[in-house]
C-alpha cells in the first residue's frame, strides 16, 4: 500500500496501488498514517516526500471499496481519510507532494493538504465530485488557503480539468516540473528544506499552521453533512447506483 524509501535525511512515501490507480482505501490510509507517525518519531528524518506509483499520483477515493456502503458508512470512511490529511499540517516536518499523471478528487485534496506541492506540467487535476452529485466531503480548507474562496469554488465545481501549468498558475501547486520530473524536483526541494536548521523549519510550519489549516476540522464536518445530504439527491443517486451504494 505504501512503499517507504530513504534518500539521506529525506523519507519518500509512495502510494503504491497502481492496479487501483493509488485510490485512497481504508488500508492504504492506515498505512499512510502509520508511515507518517514513524517519520515524525524518527529524529533522523528531516523532510518527507509524498508521491504515487506510476502512472499517476492518486485517482481519489476507492469507489470499489465504497460500493455497498450506506451513506453514513461512506461518511465514516471519508472521515478517516480527512483526519490523515489534516494531520499533515500538524507534523513537525515538512511534507512535499509530487504529482505526476493525475490528481483527482481525494487525490487532489490530499496533494494540496501537503506543505509544498510539485506538479508535472502535463499532470491532470480535477475535482469530479460535483459532477457526481455531491460536495467533496473533506479538505476544502486546504484548497481555500492556497487559492482563496472564489477560485476554490470554481475548482470544486470542476466543470473543466486543469493541467499542471494552470494548477501552478492558480496556486494549487507551488512548483512546476517537466513531464516525468515531479518526484525529482520534490526530492530536491525536500533535501533543501532538510538542510535548514530543523527547529526553525518546524517553527515556520507551526506559525503558519493556524492560517493554512484554520478551522479545518469543523469545515470538514460541515462538508461531510452536505455530502450526506447531496447523496440523497437524484444526480448522486444515479452515480451511487453504479457502485451499489445503499441509501
C-alpha positions in Angstrom: 0.0 0.0 0.0 2.8 2.4 1.0 6.4 2.0 -0.2 8.9 3.7 2.1 12.4 4.6 0.9 15.2 6.8 2.3 17.3 9.3 0.4 19.6 10.5 3.2 17.5 12.5 5.6 14.6 12.6 3.2 11.9 9.9 3.5 9.8 9.0 0.5 6.3 7.7 0.9 4.8 6.2 -2.2 1.1 5.4 -2.6 1.6 2.0 -4.2 -1.7 0.6 -5.5 -1.2 1.0 -9.3 -3.9 -1.5 -10.1 -6.4 0.8 -8.2 -4.8 4.0 -9.5 -3.4 4.6 -6.0 -7.0 5.0 -4.7 -7.5 6.0 -1.1 -8.9 2.9 0.5 -9.1 2.1 4.3 -5.9 0.0 4.4 -4.0 2.5 2.3 -4.9 5.3 4.6 -4.0 3.3 7.7 -0.6 2.5 6.1 0.0 6.2 5.3 -1.0 7.3 8.8 1.4 4.7 10.2 4.2 5.8 7.9 3.7 9.5 8.9 3.8 8.5 12.5 7.0 6.6 12.1 8.5 9.5 10.2 7.5 12.0 12.8 9.1 9.9 15.6 12.4 9.3 13.6 14.8 12.1 14.5 17.0 11.2 11.5 14.1 12.2 9.1 14.2 15.9 8.3 11.6 16.0 5.4 9.0 13.8 3.8 8.1 13.4 0.1 4.7 12.0 -0.8 4.2 10.6 -4.3 2.2 8.0 -6.2 3.4 4.9 -8.0 3.2 5.4 -11.8 1.2 6.1 -13.8 -0.4 8.7 -11.5 -0.5 10.3 -8.1 -4.0 9.3 -7.0 -7.4 8.8 -8.5 -9.2 9.7 -5.3 -11.4 7.6 -3.0 -11.6 3.9 -3.7 -15.1 3.6 -5.2 -14.9 -0.1 -5.5 -14.4 -0.2 -1.7 -17.2 2.3 -1.1 -19.6 0.3 -3.2 -22.2 -1.4 -1.0 -21.7 1.0 2.0 -24.6 3.0 3.4 -24.3 6.8 3.1 -23.4 7.1 6.9 -20.8 4.4 6.4 -19.4 6.4 3.4 -19.2 9.5 5.6 -17.3 7.5 8.3 -14.9 6.1 5.6 -14.2 9.6 4.3 -13.7 11.0 7.8 -10.8 8.6 8.3 -9.1 9.9 5.2 -9.9 13.5 6.3 -8.2 13.0 9.6 -5.0 11.7 8.0 -4.9 14.6 5.5 -5.4 17.2 8.4 -2.6 15.6 10.3 -0.1 16.6 7.7 -0.3 20.2 8.8 0.3 19.2 12.4 3.5 17.3 11.7 6.8 18.9 12.8 8.4 18.0 9.5 7.7 19.5 6.0 5.8 17.3 3.6 6.4 17.8 -0.1 4.0 16.3 -2.6 5.0 15.2 -6.1 2.1 14.9 -8.7 2.5 13.1 -11.9 -0.2 11.8 -14.2 -3.3 13.0 -12.4 -4.6 14.0 -9.0 -8.4 13.5 -8.9 -11.0 14.0 -6.2 -9.5 13.0 -2.9 -6.1 12.7 -4.5 -6.3 16.4 -5.5 -7.2 17.3 -1.9 -4.6 15.1 -0.3 -2.0 16.7 -2.5 -3.0 20.3 -1.6 -3.0 19.3 2.1 0.8 18.9 1.9 3.1 21.8 2.8 4.6 22.1 -0.7 3.2 20.8 -3.9 5.2 20.0 -7.1 3.3 19.2 -10.2 4.4 17.9 -13.6 3.4 20.3 -16.3 1.2 17.7 -18.1 -0.5 16.4 -14.9 -4.3 16.5 -14.8 -6.0 18.0 -11.8 -9.8 17.7 -11.3 -12.4 17.5 -8.5 -15.2 15.4 -10.1 -17.4 15.3 -7.0 -19.9 18.0 -8.0 -20.3 16.3 -11.4 -21.1 13.1 -9.5 -23.8 15.0 -7.5 -22.1 15.9 -4.2 -19.8 18.3 -2.4 -16.3 17.0 -1.7 -16.6 15.7 1.9 -13.3 16.9 3.3 -10.2 19.0 2.8 -11.6 22.2 1.3 -9.9 24.5 3.8 -6.5 23.4 2.4 -7.7 24.4 -1.1 -9.1 27.7 0.1 -5.9 28.5 1.9 -4.0 28.1 -1.4 -6.2 29.8 -3.9 -8.9 31.8 -2.0 -12.6 31.1 -1.8 -13.7 32.2 -5.2 -11.1 30.2 -7.1 -11.7 27.3 -4.7 -15.4 27.3 -5.6 -14.5 27.2 -9.3 -12.2 24.3 -8.8 -14.8 22.4 -6.6 -17.4 22.8 -9.4 -14.8 21.0 -11.6 -16.5 21.9 -14.9 -13.2 21.6 -16.6 -10.0 19.8 -15.6 -6.8 21.8 -15.4 -3.3 20.8 -16.3 -0.2 21.2 -14.1 0.7 24.6 -15.7 -2.7 26.0 -14.7 -2.5 24.4 -11.3 0.8 26.2 -10.8 -0.6 29.5 -12.1 -3.6 29.3 -9.8 -1.5 28.4 -6.7 -2.9 24.9 -6.4 0.7 23.8 -6.8 3.8 25.6 -5.7 6.5 24.3 -8.1 6.3 23.3 -11.7 8.3 20.4 -13.1 8.6 19.0 -16.6 6.8 15.8 -17.6 8.2 13.0 -15.5 10.2 15.3 -13.3 7.9 16.0 -10.3 9.4 13.4 -8.0 13.0 14.5 -8.7 12.0 18.2 -8.1 10.1 17.3 -5.0 13.0 15.4 -3.6 15.5 18.2 -4.4 13.2 20.7 -2.6 12.7 18.4 0.4 16.5 18.0 0.5 17.0 21.8 0.6 14.4 22.1 3.4 16.2 19.3 5.3 19.5 21.2 5.1 18.0 24.1 7.0 18.0 24.2 10.9 15.3 21.7 11.8 14.0 23.7 14.8 13.5 26.8 12.6 11.8 24.8 9.8 9.4 23.4 12.5 8.8 26.9 13.9 7.9 28.3 10.5 5.5 25.4 10.0 3.9 25.8 13.4 3.5 29.6 12.9 1.6 29.2 9.6 -0.4 26.1 10.5 -3.3 28.1 12.1 -3.6 30.2 9.0 -3.2 27.4 6.4 -5.5 24.9 8.3 -7.8 27.3 10.1 -11.0 25.6 11.4 -10.3 22.6 9.1 -11.9 20.0 11.4 -15.2 22.0 11.7 -15.3 22.7 8.0 -14.7 19.0 7.2 -17.7 18.1 9.5 -19.8 20.7 7.7 -18.7 19.4 4.3 -19.5 15.8 5.4 -23.0 16.8 6.4 -23.5 18.5 3.0 -22.1 15.4 1.2 -24.5 13.1 3.1 -27.5 15.3 2.1 -26.3 15.6 -1.5 -26.0 11.8 -1.7 -29.8 11.6 -1.3 -30.4 13.8 -4.4 -31.3 12.4 -7.9 -27.9 13.1 -9.5 -25.9 11.5 -6.7 -28.4 8.6 -6.6 -27.7 7.8 -10.2 -24.0 7.9 -9.6 -24.1 5.8 -6.5 -26.3 3.2 -8.1 -23.4 2.3 -10.4 -21.5 1.3 -7.3 -24.5 -0.3 -5.5 -24.3 2.1 -2.6 -27.3 1.8 -0.3 -29.2 4.9 0.8 
